[in-house]
Amino acid sequence: MVDQRLGSWAFILGVIIAIIAGIAGGMVVEYSGWITLILVILGLIVGFLNISDKEINGFLIASIALIAVGTANLSFMNQLIPLLGDILQSMVRNVAIFVAPAALVVSLKAVYNLAAKPAA
């Protein structure tokens, strides 16, 4: 119960930090290392506490999509609305930084589950 609540709060906090840091952009450059560290730690907590064996496949598919979008170059949006592309790109990149450690933990859990099954 406490683990699940901690994992839920870690998820909410991680998403909020990723979005706020993305919006703040250049104003938090000097803290970017700390922000990244916090997002990684929160992502690890989410990976260890929130994802059950039934949710592994769905989580990994969603993680792949988020990480792929996080690598996209959204600066073309600046032509439409100035600064919007940079803000969106920063937000999505931060979300990808948050999700990647959780995806690592969950994928290792999936590999372990597959390796632990006896061969048929």
C-alpha positions as CSV (number, residue, x, y, z in Angstrom):
1,M,0.0,0.0,0.0
2,V,2.7,2.5,1.0
3,D,4.9,1.3,-2.0
4,Q,2.1,1.9,-4.4
5,R,1.3,5.3,-3.0
6,L,5.0,6.2,-3.1
7,G,5.2,5.1,-6.7
8,S,2.1,7.1,-7.7
9,W,3.5,10.2,-6.1
10,A,6.9,9.6,-7.7
11,F,5.1,9.4,-11.1
12,I,3.1,12.6,-10.6
13,L,6.1,14.5,-9.2
14,G,8.3,13.3,-12.1
15,V,5.8,14.5,-14.8
16,I,5.3,17.8,-13.0
17,I,9.1,18.4,-12.7
18,A,9.6,17.5,-16.4
19,I,6.9,19.9,-17.5
20,I,7.9,22.8,-15.3
21,A,11.6,22.4,-16.2
22,G,10.6,22.3,-19.9
23,I,8.6,25.5,-19.6
24,A,11.3,27.2,-17.5
25,G,13.9,26.2,-20.1
26,G,16.9,28.5,-20.0
27,M,16.1,29.9,-16.5
28,V,17.0,26.6,-14.9
29,V,20.1,25.7,-17.0
30,E,22.4,25.9,-13.9
31,Y,20.2,23.3,-12.2
32,S,19.8,21.0,-15.2
33,G,22.1,18.3,-13.8
34,W,20.1,18.2,-10.6
35,I,16.9,18.1,-12.5
36,T,18.1,15.2,-14.6
37,L,19.3,13.4,-11.4
38,I,15.9,13.9,-9.7
39,L,14.0,12.7,-12.9
40,V,16.2,9.6,-13.1
41,I,15.7,8.7,-9.4
42,L,11.9,9.2,-9.7
43,G,11.9,7.1,-12.9
44,L,13.7,4.3,-11.1
45,I,11.2,4.5,-8.2
46,V,8.3,4.3,-10.7
47,G,9.9,1.3,-12.5
48,F,10.4,-0.6,-9.3
49,L,7.1,0.2,-7.6
50,N,4.4,0.9,-10.2
51,I,4.6,-1.6,-13.0
52,S,3.2,-5.1,-12.4
53,D,3.9,-8.1,-14.5
54,K,0.6,-7.7,-16.3
55,E,1.5,-4.1,-17.3
56,I,5.0,-4.8,-18.6
57,N,4.2,-5.0,-22.3
58,G,2.0,-1.9,-22.4
59,F,4.4,0.1,-20.3
60,L,7.4,-0.8,-22.6
61,I,5.5,0.1,-25.7
62,A,4.4,3.5,-24.3
63,S,8.0,4.0,-23.1
64,I,9.4,3.4,-26.5
65,A,7.0,5.9,-28.0
66,L,7.8,8.5,-25.4
67,I,11.5,8.1,-25.7
68,A,11.3,8.2,-29.5
69,V,9.3,11.5,-29.3
70,G,11.9,12.8,-26.9
71,T,14.5,12.5,-29.5
72,A,12.4,14.4,-32.1
73,N,13.4,17.9,-33.2
74,L,10.4,20.0,-32.5
75,S,12.1,23.3,-33.1
76,F,10.3,23.7,-36.4
77,M,7.3,24.8,-34.3
78,N,9.2,28.1,-33.7
79,Q,8.3,29.1,-37.2
80,L,4.6,28.9,-36.3
81,I,4.7,30.2,-32.8
82,P,8.0,31.6,-31.5
83,L,9.6,29.7,-28.6
84,L,6.8,27.0,-28.6
85,G,9.0,24.4,-30.4
86,D,11.9,24.9,-27.9
87,I,9.5,24.6,-24.9
88,L,7.8,21.5,-26.3
89,Q,11.1,19.9,-27.1
90,S,12.4,20.6,-23.7
91,M,9.3,19.2,-22.0
92,V,9.2,16.0,-24.0
93,R,13.0,15.5,-23.6
94,N,12.5,15.8,-19.8
95,V,9.6,13.3,-19.8
96,A,11.8,10.9,-21.8
97,I,14.6,11.3,-19.3
98,F,12.1,10.5,-16.6
99,V,10.6,7.4,-18.4
100,A,13.9,5.9,-19.6
101,P,15.1,4.6,-16.1
102,A,11.6,3.2,-15.5
103,A,11.8,1.5,-18.9
104,L,15.2,0.0,-18.0
105,V,13.9,-1.5,-14.8
106,V,10.8,-2.9,-16.4
107,S,12.6,-4.3,-19.3
108,L,15.1,-6.0,-17.0
109,K,12.1,-7.4,-15.1
110,A,10.6,-8.7,-18.4
111,V,13.9,-10.3,-19.3
112,Y,14.2,-12.0,-15.9
113,N,10.6,-13.2,-16.2
114,L,11.3,-14.7,-19.6
115,A,14.6,-16.3,-18.5
116,A,13.1,-17.7,-15.3
117,K,10.5,-19.8,-17.2
118,P,11.7,-23.3,-17.9
119,A,12.1,-24.2,-21.6
120,A,9.1,-26.1,-23.1
